Amino acid sequence: MENKEQEKEALLNAASLKNKLNKLKDENDFLKELMKDNPSSLHVEQAIRITQRIGTGTNEDPVREVYKLWTIGGKFITSLNSYPL
């Protein structure tokens, strides 16, 4: 009886380790992608993003989305323009 419980626990531990390994591989792939541009620094922070659709739909003024980024404290960070939508 004890052997079956040990086997079950070993299988659960192996599955947990496999999940952890897969998560680390995903994180490693993500970090490799981030590092392709050779950044001088990287910070992960919370921000507020407001999406606004602008433009009249003409060639001179195509419809596009503008993303406005703000800190959680209300300080404006930047505006990013997707062109065209």
N, C-alpha and C positions, 0 to 999 in steps of 0.2 A: 504494500500500500504506500509506504513512504517513497519508494522508487518512482511510482507514478506521479506523486506530488512533486518530487524533485525534477522529473522530466518536464512536467507542465510548467514549473517555474523557470526552468532553463529555456524552454521554448518561448515563454513570454519575455524573458530577458533578451533572447536573441532577436525577437521581433522589435523590441524597444530599441536595441542597439542599431538594427537595420534602419529604422525610422530616423534615428539621430544622425546616422551616416548619410542618408539621403538628404536630410536637411542641410548638413554641412556642405555636401556637394553642390546643392542649389545655391547656398550662400556664397560659396567659392566662385561659382560661375558668374553670379551677380557682381561680385567684387572685381573679377577679371574684366567684365564688361565696363564697369565704372573706370577702371584704371587705364583703359585703352587711350583715353585722351590725356594721360599723364597729368592729372590735376595736382596743383601745389597744396591743396587742402580739401577736405571733405567734411561737411557737418550735416548731421541729420537733425532737423528741427521741425517743430510744428508750425504750420502757416494756414492762413485762410485764403482760399482761392475763389474768386468771383468770376464767373464766365458770362460774357456779354456778347451777343451777336450784333454785329454792325455791318454797314454797307447797304447800298441800294440794289445790288445785283447787276449793275452795268459793268462793262469792261473797265471803265475808269474807277469804279468803286464796287469791287466784287464783295459778295457776302462773305464774311469771315468771323471767327470768334476771337475775342480778346480775353486773355486771362489776366486778372489783376490779383497780385499777391500782397497780402498784408500779414504782419506779425499778429500773434494772439493778442498782443498789447495794443493793436490798432495802428501801428506804424506801417505806412505804405512801403513796399519793397520794390516792385517792378510791374511792368505791364508787358505781356508777351502776346504777339499777334500771330495767329495762324493764317497763312495766306496760300491759296484761297481755300475756302471751306469745301 
